[in-house]
Structure formats: C-alpha cells, structure tokens
Amino acid sequence: MRRAAVAIAAGAMAVSLAACGSAKESGDSADATGSAKKGDDIKVGLLLPENATARYEKFDRPLIQKKVKELTNGKGEVVYANAKQDASTQNQQVDTMVTNKVDVLIVDAVDSKAIAGSVKKAKDAGIPVVAYDRLAEGPIDAYTSFDNETVGKTQGEALLKALGDKAKDGQIVMMNGSSTDPNAAQFKKGAHSVLDGKVKIGREYDTKEWKPENANSNMEGAISALGKDKIVGVYSANDGMAGGIITALKAAGIADIPVTGQDAELAGVQRIVTGEQYMSVYKPYPQEADVAAEMAVALAQGKSLDSIAKDKVDSPTTKAIPSVLVPVVSLTKDNINDTVIKDGIYTVSEICSGKYKAACDKIGLK
C-alpha cells in the first residue's frame, strides 16, 4: 500500500506541475466562450454543497484558496459560498456570483440536475464553469473528481475481503448516498459490479441528503426487517453515514461486522483504529483541489486546458468535457501511516487523542 500512496503522490505532483505550466505559460488566445485574456487579478467563485461533511470546510475550501493565490502571485480572489445542502440556495448563490461578475465559477453541485439552469446563466454571462467533485449538468467547461465507479468497486472489494466465508451465508445492507448526487449512482454501480452474485443484499437504501441520521433510521429498519443475527456486513457509501449506521448496530447489540466508508474523515479514521469501521476510501483532496484551481485560473485567463485535462467525459447534457479523474486508495488500519498521515491530512496526535490512544498503540500507530 505504500507503493500505491507514493504513486498517487507522484501523480499529483506530475499533474500539478503540468497544470502550473499551463496556467502560467500557455498562449494568449481566448477560450471557446470568447473570454478576454486576463492577468492575475481575477475573481474565482467557489460554491460548495454543504458543511455537514468535514471535508468541504477542512480541505476543499482552504486548498482551493491557497492554490488560486499561488497561481496568481497572490492577486487572485476566491469568493466563497456554501449551500448547506439546499439546491435552491445554491442556484441563488450562482445568480449572486453572476451579478458580482466573477471571472470563473467552481461548482460542487447539491443537485446535478437542478444546477443546470444556473450553469447556463453563468455561461450566457461569459463566465466559464468548472464542475468540482460532482458532474453538474448544463454547459460546463471542465470537470475534476475521483473515479467514482472505482470508489464503489474499492469499497465492495474491501467488504468481500473482510467478510471472507461469511459472504456465502449471510446478508449485507447497502446504504447508498443521495439520489440527487450523480456520484452516489456511480459509487453504487461500482459496488454492485463487485458484490452482485457474491453476497446476498438483504436491504438497500438511497439515503436522503447523505445525512447520518437518515442512514441511522434506515439501518434500524433493516435490522428490524432482517433480524440482527442475519446481517454480516454493511456497505456504507461514506464515513458520515457509517457513523449513523454503527450507532444503530451498537443499539441493537450487533458488533464485529465490517462497515465500509469513504472520505477518510477524522471520525471515520478513528473508528477504523478501534475496529468499529473496517475501511474508508482515501481521496487525495489536495490533488483534486489543485486541479480545480488550475482549471479555473486557466479558464479565467482565457487559456487552454490541453496540458491540464488529458481526458474527456460526457454528462447527460454536455459531451467531451475536459476532465481529470484522480485515483483513490482503500484505507484500513494497516495503511493509515502511509496515507492520511504521510500526506499531512492528519497527525498521529489528532487521530490518537484521548480514548483512541490505547487502540492506536495496539496497531502500532505512534
């Protein structure tokens, strides 16, 4: 797993260096939207979907702000808004950004379909749009995220590994993300491609708004329907929901069954240390954030994305969107040192504080 983490770090460096060259050294031609060439004094609108998931305020926002400053010699400004999981609020935030004449938008959509009209408004105003983390609909100019089907496959493979022979006889519960999030559908597809035919799926849920409390209620329903002795594992699409699921399992007296996750949230990593949660998917946010900033600065300055985005993806409304998909790593207690600690996401003291110290000592995390 050390090799995997090193490979990701090397890939991040390569992408970052290539993109930096693009943003600072590419030609002066205007982009396809006809945006005039600008210098470093640009205004980047950043719209994130919610603040219940720790990553957005702890990682994404400050990382993007830092990279924009770096790419613009300290002159670029990031104007920030968080929709707090409300699609209507996010549409209003786009309107405000358009009114305030930002030079480019980075949008992580609450609802990929509902945002389409606002994306078109921005484009009609000559403001290019980068879809961040979720593939928003509408005429977007660029997209960066993780390979979401691979995330689901990674979770499914880890769950099967943890189940071993129990996969043949027991049942699992699948707790997918929100039906309004296109990433959730891709996670689900990837997980099903691994789990179908290998283990019986006793109950499956699309969890409204990704909320832990909704996952908790769904899990209580699954336990009631299936019986606590019949459940051998839980596929949880992210760490926040895993927390709600584990609370329901504990309340029912169910212990020592594997639960998956995603995002490598601090609470999730701590549950992995104690054994309450089996794994999470570590997604290198610094690389994703850097690429989004590089795309946004290049677009605002009317420059080509050719040296940044080597791939193309299709959304339901737009074809051949210049894209960068970042690789992921399965995070278990065996590779915490080689991933989130090595990459500076958390320190050992943060993970191993208070009641977690004994568990950290037990697995050699010091």
N, C-alpha and C positions, 0 to 999 in steps of 0.2 A: 504494500500500500504506500510505502514511502516513495517508490518509483512513480506511482500514479500522482501523488501530490506534487512531486518535483516536476513531472511532465506538465501538469496544469500550470504551475508557476512559470515554467519556461514558455509555455504557450501564451500565458498572459503577457509576459514581457515582450514576446515577439509581436503580438497584436498591438500592444501599446506603442511600441517603437514605430511600427509601420504606420499606425494611425497618427502618431505625432508628426511624422514626416508629411503625411497628407495634409493635416490641418495647418501646418506652418509653411510647407514648401510647395504645395500643388499650385497649378496655374490660376490665372486671374479670371477665368471665364465664369459667367453666371451659370447657375444650375438650371434644371429643367423648368422651374417655376418662374424663372426670369428675375430672381432676387439679385439686386445690385450687389456688387462686391463691397464688403465692409471690412473694417480693420478689427482691432482687438476690443474696441469699445462697443460690445454687444450685450444684449439683454436676452437671457435664456429663461423661458417659462418652464417651471418644473411642477408637474401635477402628479401627486402620489395618491393611491386609492384609499388608504386607511392607516390608522395608527395603533390598532389593537395588536397587530403582528409586529414584533420588536424590530424586525429588520429595517423597516422603512425609515424610521427616525434615527436608529442607531448606526445604520450602514449607508443605505442608498442616498439619502439626502446629503449628509456631510461629504461622502465620497465624490458625488457629482459636483458639488460646490467646489471642492478642492481641485478637481481636475479641470473644471472650467477656468478657474483662476490661473492654474498652471499654464494652460494652453493660450491664454490671452494676456500673459505678462501682468496679471493682477488687475486687468481693466474690465474683464467681463463680469456681469452681474447676473445672479440667479434669483429670479422672483419665484417664491415657493407658495404652494397651496396644497392642503390635504383635504380630500373629500369625505373622510370619516365614513367610508362605505356607502355613500349616498350618490347614486348616479346623477340625479338632478342637480345636486350641489356641484358635482364635477363639471357638468355642462355649463353651469353659470360661471364657474371659475375659468373655463376656456373663453367664454364671452368677455370676461373682465380682462383676460390676458390680451385678447384681440384688441379691445378698446385701448388698452395701455401700450399697444404697439410693440410687443416683444418681437424679437428678430427670429426666434425659433421656439418650438414647444417640444418638451419631452413629456410624454403622457403614459402613465401606467393606469389603464382604464379600470374603473369599478365594474362597468358593464361594457363588453367589447362591441355590442350592437348599438346600445344607446348612445355611445360617444360618436358614432359615425357622422351625424349631422353637424356636430361641433367641429369635428376634424375638417369637414368641408368648408365651414365658415372660416376657419383659420387659413386654409389653402386659398380660398377666394380673396382673402385679405393679403395674400402674398407671404404667409407665414408657413414655412415648412414644418412638418411634424415627424418626430421620432417616436415610434411605439416602443415603450420600455417594459420589458418583462412579460407583458401580455400583448397578443397580436390584435390591436384595435382594428375595427373596420373603418371604412372611409379611405380617402386618398392620402394615405401616409407615405412618407418619403423613405423611411428607413426603420429597421427593427432590430433590436438585440434582446436576447433572452437566453435561457438554457434549453438544451434539447429535452423537451418536456416528455416525450414518449420514453426516452431513455431514463428519465427520472422515475417514471412509473415502473419500467422494467427493473430498474435497480432496486426499488422497494419490494417488488414482487419476488425477485430472486433472493433477496435477503430474508424475506419471510419464509420462503420454502426451505432455505438453508437452516433457519432456526427451528422450523417445525420437524424436519427430518421425517421419521416414520409416522409421526402423528398426522401428517398431511393425508395419509391414506384413510384414516378412520374418523377424524373429527371434522368440525366445520369452522369456517372463519367468518368474520363480519368485515365487510368492506365499507369504510367511511370515506367517501369521495368528497371533493370540495364543492364549491358553489356552482350551480348550473349556469350562472351568468358569466363565469370565468372560463374563457376558452382553454386556458392552461389546465383546468381541472379535467376537462374532457380528454385532453392528451395524456395526463397522468393516468387516468382511468383506463384509457385504451392500452397504454404500455403495460400497466399492471395486469390487465386481463390477458394480454398476449402471453404472459408468463404463468399466471395462476390457473387459467381455464384448463380443465382436464386433469390438473394435478392435485387440486384440493376442492372440496365442496364449499360453495359460498352460501352460507345459511341465510344471511340478510345483507342487503346492500342499500346504501343511502347516498343521496346527493345532499350535502349539508348546507343549509341556507346560510349565506354570507360567511362561510368558513368559521362560524362562531363556536368556540369551545363549549358553550352552554348548550348549543343545539346538538353538537356531537355527543355530549353527555346524555341528553334526553333520548337521542336515537339509540345510544348504547344500552340504556336502561330498557328500551323497548325490545331490543334484540335479545337481551338476557332473559327477559320475560317470555319471549316467544320461543326461544330455542332451548332454554334451560342452561343453568350455569355450568353444568358438567359436560355440555356438548361443544362448548366453544374452546378451540385450541389456539387461536391467534386472531389478531385484528390488523387489517390493513388500514392505516390512517394516512391520509394524504399529506398532512403536515403536523408540525410539533404542537401547535396550539390546540388542535383537535385531539391530539394524543393525550394532552393533559386532561381534557374533559372525559375522554374515554377511560383513562386509568383511574380517575376518581370514581366513575361508575363501576368499574371492575372491583376496586377495593371495597366499595359499599356492598357489593354482592358477595364478598368473600372469595373472589377469584384472584389468584396470584400466580406468578411464574408462567405467564403466557406471553409470547412475543408480540410487541406492538411496534409498528413502523412509524416513521415521521419524515419531516422534510423541513429544511431551513436552518438546521443547526442552531436553534435558539438556545440561549444560555440554560433556560429551564429544561429544555429537551436534552441537552448535553449532560446536565446534572442527573436527569432521570436515567440516562444511559449508564452513567457511572454507578448508580445504585442498583441497576438491573431492572428497574421498573419499565423502562422502554428499551427495546432491543437495538434500534438503529434510527438514524436520521440521514437525510441526503444533504451533504455539504455542497453548497453552491457558492463558488468564489465570487462574492459580491464586488470586490474591488475590480475585478476584470470586467464584469458586466457594466458597472457604473462608469469605468473609464471609457469603454467603447461608446456608451450612450453620450457622454460628454464630447468625445472626439467627433462623433457623427453630428451632434448639434452644432458645435463650433464650425465645422466644415460647411454645413448647410447654411448657417447664418452668414458665413463669409462668401457664399456663392461658389464653393469649391467642390470638386468631385469627391465621391465616396469610393472610387475604384480601388484605392490602396487600403481602405479600411474594411470594406464589406466584400468578401470574395464569394459569398453565397447569395442565393435568391430564394424567397419563399412567397407563396400565394396566400392571401387572405380571401374570405368569401367575396370581397368587393374589389380587390386590387391584386394584380398579377406582378410577379417578378420584382418583389420588394427587396432592395439591397439589405442583407442581413448578416449578423454574426451570432452564431449559436455557441455558447460556452459549455465545455464539458463539466461533469459533476463527479462526486466521489461518494461511495457508501461509507457513512461514518458509524463506527461501532466503538466499543470501549478499547479495542485493540489499536486504533489508529488516531486517537484524539491528539496525541503529541505531534503526529505527522501532518495534521490538517489544520484545525482551528487554532491550535497553539502556535505551530510553526508559522502560519500566515498572519499572526498577530490579531486574530479576531477576538480571542480571549486570552487571559493569562491563567496560569495554574491557580494562582490565589483567588481569582474570580470564580473559577469552576469549583474549587475545593474549599470554599469558605464554610465556616460553621459546621452544620451537621453532615456535610459531604466529605469532610476531611478523612474520616476513617475509611469510607468507601474508596476514595482516591488512593489512599495508602495501600489498600488491598490490591488494587490493579496496577500499582507502581506509578501512579501519576503524581509526580513531585516536582 
